[in-house]
Amino acid sequence: MRMLESDCSNHAMTDFTTLTQQAATLKSAGRLDEAIEVYRRALSVAPPTGVAEHNLAAALGDAGDHLAAEQYCREAFARGLDAPETWLVRARSLVELRRFEAAEKAFRRALRRRPEMVEAHYEFAQLVWMRTGSRSAALRAIQEDLHRSPQSAGLQLVRARILQYSGDLAGAGDALDRLAAQWPSELQLLLPAAHVATLAGRSQRALAHARQAVSLAPADGDALAALAYALLAAGEAREAAQVAERLRGLKPLDQQAIALCATAWRMTGDTRHRDLNDYADLVRGYPIEPPAAWPDLDSYLGELGTALLKTHPYRSHPFGQSVRHGSQVANITRQSPPAIRAFPEAVGPVIDRHLAYLGTGQDPLRSRNTGRWRIQGMWSVRLGAGGFHASHVHPEGWLSSACHIVLPADCREDDAGRAGWLQFGEPGMPTQPRLEAEHFVQPQPGHLVLFPSYMWHGTVAFQDKAPRITIAFDIVPSLEAGANP
């Protein structure tokens, strides 16, 4: 009997290992729903260690089922698993479930078990920053662990990122310069050092970091982008164009590469930039359509605006985003209010109409137009008084959007100040000479503005105390019929 029990146990362990590897392969391939089903099968033959529950929780969290993910984390703990990775998975799901105090405790437990867990430090600091808008509060946990491990490059990099995204460019730049000097062969340190130096107007320092990065990795897209930005900031537009064209050759679908080419061409007087930035033709606004459950657009917008306002629990913007003096909430269609879940229905016909208008062609936008598409990420932004979007592009997009739901009074005024208007053409990084915005669009409630993801876009600041609420998303081509929502 003991031999049979041993054989059965070994067989079950083999099945568990095989299924776990199969699920991990599916997950890496982006086939998340299939991976979850295999993880569930693995759970049925798993040893009682909590590892299977952790794996399933992590996959469910990635799929947006945070209620189930949090439950399986608790089951993993009940089986004796006490890994920092599981506490991090639970913390992420608790954030999405808006259980912020519990999420902060989970982050602390992850860090207590592994003080140099950089992703937990970064996400914990971001949560504290978004909830409080306090740089000192966001820095507190990492400062404590840096006091114990002052030579940790990972912790120092996270600290510099917190400084950067909370508005202390000088402090972030000094910290990153020190890291780059200490580890001159680390791309992960050279690239942010170059980026922050460019933003701070220290173009020669940015060039030194970026050239060092390219010398280490001549075909690395991020290194080439960093060098192109530094060259534009230093007024070396012709070399910047050469680097940007090289980057575009390596990554032809990268919208940032297209934006860099267009910017460099504009600075050198190359007329090709006008074709890429044909604002009159490529930036267009359309009224969305009320979903079937609403009698008209006004009633839908009223309910949608009320629902969106309730989804914004934060005081400040997330790290690494364009929002200033406002908040951003990702994956909004996972929210339960019917008006939010119906939003893809409201924009689907508009997207179809816009793609039909664009047609096909040889340029970077029309050459990918199959007439079929899918939404890749959807988020909502609430801006307050003084709020704006810093100019940016969406590197992994194709078409980008802004749908205005709630607008303060001063954003509706037709005057020279253009408060709250969309603006296009001003680069999100310094250039020498400075390039101004070339095109403006006045927002209108219920209007969806569509434009190429490679176009520099942002908003003009406004001072009205009433909130400005939008929904935005990216669209990518699809080869599959029926991919549209």
FIPA-945447 format. One record per residue (C-alpha): residue in one letter; y, z, x. Coordinates in steps of 0.2 Angstrom, whole numbers, padded with zeros to 4 digits, always signed. Example, Ala and Ser with C-alpha at 12.3 -4.5 7.8 and 13.67 -1.06 7.14 Angstrom:
a-0022+0039+0062 s-0005+0036+0068 
This chain:
m+0000+0000+0000 r+0012+0004+0014 m+0009-0013+0022 l+0013-0021+0005 e+0028-0011+0003 s+0034-0016+0020 d+0030-0034+0017 c+0039-0034+0001 s+0054-0025+0009 n+0055-0038+0023 h+0053-0052+0011 a+0068-0045+0000 m+0078-0043+0016 t+0075-0061+0021 d+0080-0067+0003 f+0096-0056+0004 t+0101-0063+0021 t+0097-0081+0016 l+0107-0079+0000 t+0122-0071+0009 q+0123-0085+0021 q+0122-0098+0008 a+0136-0089-0002 a+0147-0088+0013 t+0144-0107+0017 l+0149-0111-0001 k+0164-0100+0000 s+0170-0108+0016 a+0168-0125+0008 g+0180-0119-0006 r+0166-0119-0019 l+0170-0101-0024 d+0162-0101-0042 e+0146-0106-0034 a+0147-0094-0020 i+0150-0080-0033 e+0134-0084-0042 v+0124-0084-0026 y+0132-0067-0021 r+0126-0061-0038 r+0109-0066-0035 a+0109-0058-0018 l+0115-0042-0026 s+0098-0042-0036 v+0088-0041-0020 a+0100-0032-0009 p+0096-0016+0001 p+0106-0001-0006 t+0119-0001+0007 g+0134-0007-0003 v+0136-0023+0008 a+0131-0034-0006 e+0143-0026-0018 h+0157-0028-0005 n+0153-0047-0003 l+0154-0050-0022 a+0170-0039-0023 a+0178-0050-0010 a+0173-0066-0018 l+0179-0060-0035 g+0195-0055-0028 d+0198-0072-0020 a+0194-0080-0037 g+0207-0069-0046 d+0195-0057-0055 h+0202-0042-0049 l+0196-0030-0062 a+0178-0034-0058 a+0182-0034-0039 e+0189-0017-0040 q+0173-0011-0050 y+0161-0018-0036 c+0172-0010-0023 r+0169+0007-0031 e+0150+0003-0033 a+0150-0001-0014 f+0158+0016-0011 a+0145+0025-0022 r+0131+0018-0011 g+0139+0025+0004 l+0148+0011+0011 d+0165+0016+0019 a+0171+0001+0028 p+0190-0002+0030 e+0187-0020+0024 t+0181-0014+0008 w+0196-0003+0006 l+0207-0018+0010 v+0198-0028-0004 r+0201-0014-0016 a+0219-0012-0011 r+0222-0031-0014 s+0214-0030-0031 l+0224-0014-0036 v+0240-0023-0031 e+0236-0037-0043 l+0231-0025-0056 r+0249-0017-0054 r+0241+0000-0049 f+0253+0002-0035 e+0251+0020-0031 a+0232+0018-0030 a+0234+0002-0020 e+0245+0012-0007 k+0231+0025-0006 a+0218+0012-0003 f+0228+0004+0011 r+0230+0021+0019 r+0212+0024+0019 a+0208+0007+0027 l+0221+0011+0040 r+0214+0028+0043 r+0197+0020+0047 r+0204+0006+0058 p+0222+0010+0063 e+0224-0007+0072 m+0219-0017+0056 v+0234-0029+0056 e+0231-0038+0040 a+0230-0021+0031 h+0246-0016+0040 y+0255-0032+0035 e+0250-0031+0017 f+0254-0013+0015 a+0271-0015+0023 q+0275-0030+0011 l+0270-0019-0004 v+0281-0005+0001 w+0295-0017+0005 m+0294-0026-0012 r+0293-0010-0021 t+0308-0001-0012 g+0318-0014-0003 s+0318-0002+0011 r+0315-0008+0029 s+0312+0010+0036 a+0299+0014+0022 a+0290-0003+0026 l+0290+0001+0044 r+0284+0019+0043 a+0265+0017+0044 i+0265+0004+0058 q+0277+0014+0068 e+0265+0029+0067 d+0250+0019+0073 l+0261+0010+0086 h+0265+0028+0093 r+0247+0030+0095 s+0243+0012+0102 p+0259+0006+0110 q+0250-0008+0119 s+0243-0016+0103 a+0250-0034+0103 g+0244-0036+0085 l+0253-0021+0079 q+0269-0026+0088 l+0268-0043+0080 v+0267-0036+0063 r+0281-0024+0066 a+0292-0039+0072 r+0287-0049+0056 i+0292-0034+0046 l+0309-0034+0055 q+0311-0053+0052 y+0307-0054+0034 s+0317-0038+0030 g+0333-0047+0038 d+0334-0040+0055 l+0333-0056+0065 a+0340-0048+0081 g+0327-0034+0081 a+0313-0046+0078 g+0319-0058+0091 d+0320-0045+0104 a+0302-0038+0100 l+0295-0056+0100 d+0303-0060+0117 r+0295-0045+0125 l+0278-0050+0118 a+0280-0068+0123 a+0284-0062+0141 q+0270-0050+0141 w+0257-0062+0135 p+0264-0079+0140 s+0248-0088+0136 e+0246-0083+0118 l+0251-0096+0105 q+0251-0083+0091 l+0265-0074+0100 l+0275-0089+0107 l+0276-0098+0090 p+0284-0084+0080 a+0295-0080+0096 a+0301-0098+0095 h+0304-0098+0077 v+0314-0082+0076 a+0325-0088+0091 t+0328-0104+0082 l+0333-0095+0066 a+0344-0083+0076 g+0354-0098+0084 r+0346-0094+0102 s+0341-0112+0104 q+0338-0112+0123 r+0327-0097+0121 a+0318-0106+0107 l+0315-0121+0118 a+0308-0111+0132 h+0295-0103+0120 a+0291-0119+0111 r+0289-0130+0127 q+0277-0116+0134 a+0267-0117+0118 v+0266-0136+0118 s+0261-0135+0136 l+0246-0124+0132 a+0241-0134+0116 p+0248-0152+0116 a+0240-0157+0100 d+0243-0141+0090 g+0253-0145+0075 d+0262-0128+0074 a+0267-0129+0092 l+0274-0147+0090 a+0284-0141+0074 a+0291-0127+0084 l+0297-0138+0097 a+0305-0151+0085 y+0314-0137+0076 a+0321-0130+0093 l+0326-0147+0098 l+0336-0150+0082 a+0344-0133+0084 a+0349-0138+0102 g+0356-0155+0097 e+0342-0165+0105 a+0339-0175+0090 r+0331-0190+0099 e+0318-0180+0107 a+0315-0170+0091 a+0312-0187+0082 q+0299-0191+0095 v+0290-0175+0093 a+0291-0175+0074 e+0284-0193+0074 r+0270-0187+0085 l+0266-0172+0074 r+0266-0184+0059 g+0254-0195+0068 l+0242-0180+0070 k+0245-0173+0052 p+0251-0188+0041 l+0250-0177+0025 d+0259-0162+0032 q+0275-0162+0022 q+0284-0152+0036 a+0281-0166+0048 i+0289-0178+0036 a+0304-0167+0033 l+0306-0165+0052 c+0306-0184+0054 a+0318-0186+0040 t+0330-0173+0048 a+0329-0180+0065 w+0332-0198+0059 r+0347-0192+0049 m+0354-0184+0064 t+0352-0200+0075 g+0358-0212+0062 d+0341-0219+0058 t+0342-0227+0041 r+0324-0223+0037 h+0329-0205+0032 r+0338-0213+0017 d+0321-0220+0010 l+0312-0203+0012 n+0327-0194+0004 d+0331-0206-0010 y+0337-0192-0021 a+0343-0202-0036 d+0326-0210-0037 l+0314-0196-0032 v+0322-0180-0039 r+0321-0180-0058 g+0322-0168-0072 y+0313-0168-0089 p+0313-0156-0104 i+0295-0148-0105 e+0286-0149-0122 p+0282-0134-0133 p+0264-0130-0133 a+0255-0132-0149 a+0256-0114-0154 w+0275-0114-0155 p+0286-0124-0167 d+0299-0129-0155 l+0305-0127-0137 d+0318-0114-0140 s+0305-0102-0148 y+0293-0105-0134 l+0306-0102-0120 g+0312-0086-0129 e+0294-0079-0129 l+0290-0086-0111 g+0306-0078-0104 t+0302-0061-0111 a+0285-0062-0105 l+0290-0067-0087 l+0303-0054-0085 k+0289-0041-0089 t+0278-0048-0075 h+0291-0044-0061 p+0288-0026-0056 y+0296-0028-0038 r+0313-0024-0032 s+0313-0036-0017 h+0305-0053-0011 p+0288-0055-0003 f+0287-0058+0016 g+0289-0076+0022 q+0296-0084+0006 s+0312-0092+0002 v+0318-0079-0011 r+0333-0068-0007 h+0339-0054-0018 g+0325-0056-0030 s+0306-0055-0033 q+0292-0067-0034 v+0275-0066-0043 a+0261-0077-0038 n+0246-0084-0049 i+0256-0081-0065 t+0244-0091-0076 r+0231-0076-0073 q+0243-0065-0083 s+0238-0061-0101 p+0253-0066-0111 p+0249-0082-0121 a+0266-0090-0117 i+0263-0089-0099 r+0245-0095-0100 a+0251-0110-0111 f+0263-0116-0098 p+0252-0129-0090 e+0250-0137-0107 a+0269-0138-0108 v+0271-0147-0091 g+0256-0158-0091 p+0263-0172-0101 v+0279-0172-0091 i+0270-0173-0074 d+0260-0188-0081 r+0276-0196-0086 h+0284-0193-0069 l+0269-0201-0060 a+0270-0216-0071 y+0288-0218-0067 l+0285-0216-0048 g+0271-0229-0048 t+0263-0234-0032 g+0270-0240-0015 q+0269-0238+0004 d+0280-0222+0006 p+0272-0205+0009 l+0274-0200-0010 r+0269-0216-0019 s+0255-0220-0007 r+0245-0205-0014 n+0249-0208-0032 t+0232-0210-0041 g+0239-0205-0058 r+0228-0190-0057 w+0233-0173-0051 r+0230-0154-0051 i+0241-0139-0049 q+0240-0130-0033 g+0248-0113-0035 m+0260-0107-0048 w+0273-0093-0046 s+0288-0086-0055 v+0304-0080-0047 r+0317-0068-0053 l+0334-0069-0045 g+0348-0056-0047 a+0366-0055-0043 g+0369-0063-0026 g+0352-0071-0027 f+0347-0088-0020 h+0332-0098-0012 a+0334-0102+0007 s+0331-0120+0010 h+0313-0124+0013 v+0299-0137+0011 h+0281-0135+0005 p+0270-0140+0020 e+0254-0142+0010 g+0261-0149-0006 w+0264-0167-0012 l+0276-0164-0027 s+0285-0148-0030 s+0294-0142-0045 a+0307-0129-0052 c+0307-0126-0071 h+0321-0115-0077 i+0317-0103-0091 v+0331-0090-0091 l+0348-0094-0084 p+0364-0083-0082 a+0380-0089-0089 d+0388-0094-0072 c+0373-0105-0068 r+0377-0115-0084 e+0395-0118-0079 d+0399-0136-0073 d+0411-0132-0059 a+0413-0135-0040 g+0405-0119-0036 r+0388-0124-0042 a+0382-0106-0044 g+0363-0106-0046 w+0361-0125-0044 l+0347-0133-0035 q+0352-0141-0019 f+0343-0154-0008 g+0345-0160+0010 e+0351-0144+0020 p+0338-0140+0033 g+0331-0123+0032 m+0333-0121+0051 p+0349-0123+0061 t+0354-0140+0067 q+0367-0145+0080 p+0378-0152+0072 r+0375-0143+0055 l+0368-0154+0041 e+0375-0150+0024 a+0366-0152+0007 e+0367-0170+0000 h+0362-0168-0018 f+0363-0155-0032 v+0355-0153-0049 q+0362-0142-0062 p+0348-0131-0070 q+0345-0132-0088 p+0334-0120-0098 g+0317-0128-0102 h+0319-0143-0089 l+0307-0146-0076 v+0314-0154-0060 l+0301-0163-0049 f+0303-0169-0031 p+0293-0173-0015 s+0287-0157-0007 y+0294-0163+0010 m+0312-0163+0004 w+0323-0148+0010 h+0327-0138-0006 g+0335-0122-0010 t+0348-0115-0022 v+0366-0110-0022 a+0369-0091-0023 f+0376-0084-0040 q+0384-0068-0044 d+0380-0065-0062 k+0371-0049-0065 a+0359-0057-0078 p+0343-0063-0071 r+0338-0081-0067 i+0320-0084-0070 t+0310-0099-0065 i+0292-0105-0064 a+0287-0116-0049 f+0272-0125-0043 d+0265-0138-0032 i+0255-0153-0037 v+0243-0162-0026 p+0234-0179-0030 s+0216-0178-0037 l+0203-0191-0037 e+0193-0184-0051 a+0196-0189-0069 g+0200-0174-0080 a+0208-0164-0066 n+0224-0162-0076 p+0226-0145-0085 
